[in-house]
């Protein structure tokens, strides 16, 4: 339920930026979107390195973002639920949990190397006071703690606040307009200006920086500024993509004009696959891949990804390294000359040898849904231990994570266990996960034996974190965020009544 | 049932080449194939112009090739059947018909401007003596009249011959080996060498030329040379694609080394969408599009397309012009300074204003299946007047043109008529044809009214050609092609017994 990111460094230390959005693998021209309306992102790819086998850590936003900032799988950092088997969970307004203090976030670590850290856009790691991004290493924030659904009535549910640093400066729909009918909102322009200003300020003070640009225009309710409305072949979603593409181009150009592009490592990716439930008006494209957001098929977790660092990354590079958003944690630390924490398991790897020397590092990709390891990729093979799209009940309500797609025994509407005889796909010959390999083939047996060994090793050393996404309480919603008094925007919270959260997917 | 093409010119007149293969829209890295293994074709696109909305004239090879060379829809040039409603037909060995003498082929016309014309690879416009390519304007031929299924026993059915100009020089499987088990065959290398030699010869004699490079490695049975076997992430099909990509690169480089690249217009495209029935081992990718070969959904008829002409086409161009293989007829004539025939309807348009000046020409795309107009595209709207993938009976045998895809009421297994209330899709917002627009919407009504007008106009002026693909006869197969005596390869034909051909799809 979320969207892109960015990081940037500068100085003797290298700055870094992550653009993190909700976009599908197939949404960029460089990745084959037929309208090809992302000239700036395509140019970024042409000047940098395209990752074709890059994954998020979870098919949903909150866990994916927590994984990016901690370098750890959601099942370790607590961003999962045990309320139901293999259920996706996130941080809606009534969530009680959030990022635990025990987790070390990338900005906390970068601070030790003199970095100034800013998040622009959606945080999504919990909105209660102890989870505030400025308590977890960020120095500045302009954006929201949650997603921007609404408008709400401020009685049953408050509209989502927008923060500048410690205090709120208004609410979505009230002070930050979104016209649901036309899709007009100027938020991306505000977020763009914030990014440009922050970069200018850091350049002027010669301080290295980390910028996490986590905007939400491609997340339902999708929006775009007036100047972009109606400009895409793809409708409103395409308008939003065009505005983001334009913004990315302006940020990269700004780095160049300030003369710091060679000191700034930039990465563009997404927190989950395109939300096909919102298609076609508000949903993107996962290209040739199966299904979308919420699922552990390729459409749910394989992401567009571009690394850009002029003068360091050879232009026009293409990598088949199996990468993960968690690698941005380790790679960023490496760029800053820091070691990752040694007291805990880190799932991310340092991608610099891949990016700078074209190496390929052997490592698996684990596809989790909530508390369950659904699938594992090693090399070009992917083994599914569990398959599920969503329940018959939800499907009957018209919620479809795989619209127009149906692979017998694969896109199942009951949770199907394949632990003892996993479904195996060869993602080179069959990127769309349509043709399971024969159980009897030698190829099957060799690949599954190899992957089973990786799974055993993974499970034997896994220490699950305390699940943060089990308990919900209407009382913890964004009724009275800090700063609400000055604005006259404090709302009355109901009595506390903690309950198990319900996660249908 | 066919594959890519190419044309090339040179001299004061511009030479031209068409690469024509069977490849899907999504098979090239430039079009988003996740393995991105086509560096030469991607480079060709980067140096030339990528067409994202380019169509073949039919979802099957013979009619599509006849349309390319005549500039006319198959329903006009006779490459269709009336044996069954909306059935695809082609030119198997027992077909009696072929390209009528009354049709004017591109090489016949180019001859008048001093061109030397060569076809390398699959002809597929009929194999009886009167249909020989050298009787229809080509000066040279190295290749086959039919597809290369087999091996046959030479009693029930002969192996397909390979011609050099007027006479056969051997047969597939016998003299031109294809190892069905390993997929090894060196045919693409032979075809490559033919192309290089022809270009060298033409350059030396300063004669303008037209080269039609219609190789068949990506058509079942898919094959690749030993040096390419096992080199792709995508299996055998990917190996074949890599060899073709390598060959295209070598041909373009040859033009550059001879100093004639600026005098040679080159176009790369495909004759139908990827054959998903052959996937995954022998089938390609149609990217985000619905279904594949044999169907009039986008996966069956939208094709990869690249125009290349250094010094004339601005590098890195992208066009959304609705284009067709039939336009290569008109464009080639225009390049040669010739007028298209005025005594008949030509469906192709001259793309030079699009390619050289970036213009967009308003024109519809007609999607035929056999004798039926199934769908029409105008702008971003596509109206389906008939929907059908294949029959329940064929589907029950495991023949699936839409594997893993199913859109209710769209990918139907009965022929569904929508003439009075067409299914309408917006291909910008919904390139995968999954979300028909509401019949009640104003958008629907306006678009359908516009398209209906185009259909009326089209049908009112349509003069169908004499159908060539109705009659089959075992006696007309390639038993004793010219030259068979010298090789001792003449076979005994059975008695003539003409019958209606059976077209299940």
Interface residues (C-beta under 8 A of the other chain):
Chain A: X26 X29 X31 X32 X33 X34 X35 X36 X50 X52 X53 X232 X233 X234 X235 X237 X238 X279 X280 X281 X285 X287 X288 X290 X318 X320 X380 X403 X404 X405 X406 X407 X426 X427 X428 X429 X430 X431 X432 X434 X435
Chain B: X26 X29 X31 X32 X33 X34 X35 X36 X50 X52 X53 X232 X233 X234 X235 X237 X238 X279 X280 X281 X285 X287 X288 X290 X318 X320 X380 X403 X404 X405 X406 X407 X426 X427 X428 X429 X430 X431 X432 X434 X435
